[in-house]
Amino acid sequence: MPQMNPVVVVGTGIAGVRAAEALRAHKYPGEILLISPEPPCYRPAVSKEALKEAPSDGFELPMKRKSDEFTWLLGYSVQASHLDEQVVQVIDEAGNASTLNFEGLIIASGLRPRHLEVPGTLNGRLSLRTLRDAQLLEPHLTPGAQVVIIGSGFIGCEVAALATQRGCAVTVISPERVPLSSALGEEVGQRIAAKHRSQGVEFLTEMSVQSFGGDHSATSVRLNDGSEIIADVIVEAVGSVANTEWLQGNSLDLSNGVLTDQFLRAVGTNASVRVCGDIARHPNALYGPTVRRIEHWTTAGDLGTHAGRSLAKQLTHTGESETPFAAVPAFWSDQYDLQIQSFGLPSIATEVAVIESDADGNCITEYSDASGLVGVVGINRTSEVARYRTLLNARI
């Protein structure tokens, strides 16, 4: 029997690792090669734990199979690809390039932080996605430090909470009228923002950044009303950019991540390619044919498992029929003593109803549209909201 080329997995986040594990679990016998500039990391700890104290290298991603079942090319990055020829071009840390042929490909190259395209130096403008980012940011979070955070999504608010707890003076600049409202709606956003304000965080809402001041490193932020905010630390939490440059020229839809069909097959190629993780723009059978990118840790893992299983069925010729991807999105966020837990897609709701609440701001909020319940958010109601996963799974 001729030697098979490996399945190449580009990315060692939870999506790529879970895809590799699923390939092996579903009896793919060949080599599985994972490529990434960095080792697998338990990414939720980066924003939830690593800033509480000086982060070490101890945030390893728990694996479901032994690591020696796979081949690891860490410190490597993929520079280009020719999918119809089943080839990727990689480069190592020393700049040495090589070509790899693949039997199948898992695209799980993820995202990187976005930076505002406004005048001013990039130096001194920090972000938070990788463990290295946390290692760069943490030493600056000293008592009395003036911390300016741009963006009031989950990363921005989690950094604000941790910096405040470390004695920093925190200002959050946001284009939104209410922090977190685009994800959770204004009612829940106001509850969370009230907690931040009670801890001393200042929100400058409905504001945009016009430029950064500072010659060699950013030391101030100028806003659209002409005001200037002096900063010891500037953190940009303004979204992400999909790592798709290496896929250019392959007739894929890369307009917002990588477009897939309902089985997570890359649209635009006949090669054996699956897409998973934050980079995948995909349908979810629980929510109809609309394609979305979901930047949740648990969803990335679910996508990886499905993509690996799907590719294994194709490459091992089991004859089993494909099943569409269907999983309830879920996320959690810890801010001060608030445990925020969500299931479903609150952001697509047209109706929001707080069904249970108390004087401390703890609540359960249901989100619905014309199809019925689409999501739920609980604040300090973790056990109560868990039952909603079953309800949302019944949407099919």
N, C-alpha and C positions, 0 to 999 in steps of 0.2 A: 504493500500500500504506500503511495507517495506521502511524503511528509506534508502535513497541513501547516499552513500559515497560522499565526496566533489570532485570537480575538484581541483587538487592541481597545483598551478602555482609556479614553483621554479625560483625566480628572480623577482625583482621589478624595473628593468630598464624599459625603454619605451616599449620594446618588451613584457615583462610580463604583464605590466599594460594594454597595448592596447589589448592583448589577452584576459584578464579578462573582459575588457569592451565589446569586441566583443561577447564573450560568453553570456553576459547578454543582449546585444542588439539583439541577435538572439534567445532570449527566452529560454536560458537554465535556468531552475527554481531552481536548487539546490544550495547548498553552494559552493562558490568559495573562496578558501583559498590561499593566497599569502604568500610565505615564503622567507625571506631574512635577512642577517645580518644587512642591512642598509635600511633606508626609501627611497622611490622614490625620485630621484634627477634629475633636468634638467641638464644632463651631459654636453651639449655644453658649459654651463656657466663656467664649471670647468677650461677649458683651455682658454676660450675667455673673461671671466669677473672676475673670482675669484682671479686672480693674480694681478689685477689692484689695489686692496686695500685689507685690511684684510678681508677674506671671513667670512660671517656669516652662519647661517643655513637657509638662505632665498631662496635657489635655489630649490624650490619645483617644482616637475613635474606637469604641468597643466593636470587635469583629465577631461575626457569627461562625466563621470558619478559620482554620489556621492560616496564618499569613504565608506559610511556605507552600500553599497550594497555588500560589500566584507568583508571577515574575514582576518585580518592581523596578521601574526606571524613574527613581526620584532624583530631582535636580535637573530633569530634562523638560523641555517644552516642545510642543508641536508647532511648527512654523507654517506648514502648508499641507494640502491634501489634494489627491486626485481620486475621488470616490469611485468613479466608473472603472478606474484601473486598480482599485483597492490598494492604494498606497498613501502613506503619510510620511512627511519629512520632519525629522526631529533634530534638536540641537541640544548639546549638553552644556553644563556650566562653563566649560572652557571654550565654548563656541564651535565645537566640532559637530558637523552636520552628518546625518546618515538617513537612509531611506528604509522604511519598514513596509513589507507587504502584509495585508491582513485578510483573514477569512471573513471576519465580521468586525464591525466597529460600533462602539458605544460612545456617543458624544455626551460628555458630562463635564465640559470645561468651565461651566459656572459663570460667575460674574466678578467684576471688580468695582470698587467704589467710583462713583462719578464725582468730578470736580467742576465747580462753576466756571463757565467761560466768561470771566469778567477781568478787567485790568488788575494787575498785581502779581507778585511773585507766587509761585507754587510752594516755595520753601516755607515751612512752619505751618502749613495747612494739613492737619492730620485727619485720618479717617479710621474706621474700625470695621474690619472684616476678617482679617487673619490674626493668628497668634502674634506674628511679627508686628502688626499694627498695634496690638495691645501692649506689647513690650516697649514700643516707642512712645505711646501715650501715657502709660501709667506713671512714669517718674515725674510728669508735669502736674499731676493732680495732688498738689501740696496745699496745706491749709492757707487760706487767704488768696490763692491763685485766682485770677480773673479768667474764667473759662467762658468762651463764647461758642455756642453750638448752633450750627446752621441746619435747620430741619427739625421738625417736631413729630417725626414718625417714631417707630419703636426703637430704632437704634439711638436716635437723638434723645428720646425721653429716658431710655435706660442709662445712657451715659450721664445725662443730667442728674438722675437719682444717685448714681454711684459717686459722681464728683461732689455733689452736695453733702453726701454722707462722709466724705473725706475732708470736709471743711472748706471747699472751694466756693467762691461766689460765682453763680451760674446765670448766664443770660442765654435764652433760646430765641433765635430769630426764625420766624416761620411765615410763609406766604398764606397759610391757612388762618381762618378766623378763630378756629378752635383746634388745638393740638389733637392729633390722631383722628380727626373727624373723617378724613377720607377713607380710613380703614374701619372705624367703629361707629361713625355717626357723631353728631354734636352732643347728644345727651350723655353718652358714656365718655366722650372726649372731655367734656366739661368736668365730670367727676374726677377723672385722672389729673387734669390740669389743676383742679382745686387742691389736690394733695400736694402737687409740686409747689404751688404757691405757698401753701402752709409751711413748707420746708425752706422757703426763701428763694426759690427759683423765680426769675423775672422772665416773662414771655413778652416778646415784641411781635405781635401777630399782624397779619396782612402787610408784611414788610418784605422787601427783596434787597439783596446785596448788589450794590453797584460797582464796588471795587474793594481791593484790599490795600491797606497802607503798610509801609515798611520797605526799606531798601533791599536788605539781604534776606529777611525773613518777615513773614506777615505778622504784624503787631496790632493791627486795627482793622475794623470793618466799617465801610461807609454804606449807609442805607439810602433807599430811594427818597426819603424825606430830607436828605442832606446831613443827617446826624452821623456822628462817628463814635464807634464803640471801641475803646481800648481793650486789648486782650493780652494776657500772658500765654493763653492756649486757645487755638482755634480748631474746632472739630467740624468737618463737613460731613453731614449725614443727609445727603440730598439725592439718594437713590444710587442705582448701579448701572453698569454698562455690561452687556453680554460679551463674553470672550469668543467672538465668532470670526476674527480676522483670518484664522488658519483654514476656514471653510470657504473663503471667497473663491469664486470661479467654478462652483459646482452646481449651479442652477438651483440652489436651495433658496427658500424664502428666509432671509436673515433680517427682515425689517424690524423684528422685535424678538430677539433670541432666534431659535430655530423652529420653524413650523413642522408639526407632525400630524399624522392621521390619528384615528382613535386607538390604534394599536401601538403608538409611539414610534412608528416608522417615519424616517425623515422624508418629507415631501420634496420631490424633485430629483430623486435618484433611484435606480433599480438595484443598487448595491445593498448588501445586508447591513443596514445601518439603523440603529435605534438611538433615540435622544431622551435624556432624562435629567432631572434636577432643575435648578433655577433657570437654566437656559432653554428649557423646552416650552414651547407655546403650543398647547395641546387641548383637545377636548377632554371633558370628564363626563362619563355617561350619567353620573348623578345630576348633572347640570345642563344637559342638552348638548347641541353641536358647537356652541360658541367656544372658540379657542382662547386660552388665557395662559399667561405665565404666573405661577404661584411661587412666591419667595418664602416658603415655610419649610423649616427643617424636616418635619415629619412627612410632608408631601414629597420632598426631594427623595427621601428614603423609599417611599411607596412607589414613586416613579422608577427608581433604580431597580427595585425588585421586579416590577412588571416588565421593564425593558429587557432585563437579563433573562427572564423566563421566556419572553417572546422570541428573543434571538436564539436561545437554546432550542426551542421547538423547531425553528427553521433550519438550524445548522445540523441538528441530529435527525432530521427527517422523521419525526415521530408520527406525523399525520394528524396530530391534534389540531383542532381548530383554534384560531386566535380568539381571544376575548378582549373587548374594549377596556381601556383603563377606567376604573371607577374606584374612587377612594374619597373619604371625607377629609377635607383639609383641616388641619388643627395647628394651633400655635399657643404658646404661653409666654408671659412676660412678667418678671418680678420687678416692681418699682416700690421702694421703701417696704412697707408691710402690705402692699397690694399684690395679690396673686391674681393675675388676669389670665383667664383661660377661654379659648374660643374653639368652636367647631363649625365647619361649613364656610360659607362665603358671605360674611356680613356686608362686605363692600358692594354687593350687587343688589341689596335690598331696596325696595321702594317704600316699605313700611317698617318702622322701628317701635317696639313697645317694651317698656320696662315693666316686667310682670311681678317683680319682687324687689324690695328695696328697704334699707334701714337708714338710721340717722348717721351712720358712719360712712355712707357712700357705697356699702357693699350691695350688690344687686345681681339680678339675672335679667338679661335683655334678649328678646327674641327679634329676629330679622326675617322679613317675609317679602315675597313678590307675588305676582299673579299665579305662580305655580305652587305657592304655599310656603312653608318654612324653608329658609335657605341658610340660616346660621343662628348661632347663639353666642353670647359673651357673658361670662360670669366674673365678677370681682369678689374675691374671697368666697367663692361658691363652687369650688372645684368638684366636690363630690356630687353636688346637685346637678351640675351641667353635664356630667359624664353620660347621663342617660340619653342626652340629645344625639349622641353619635349614632345610636341605634335608630332613632327617628329619621335622621338624615340619610342613613344607609338605605332606608326603605323608599327613597325617592325614585329608584329605578322602576 
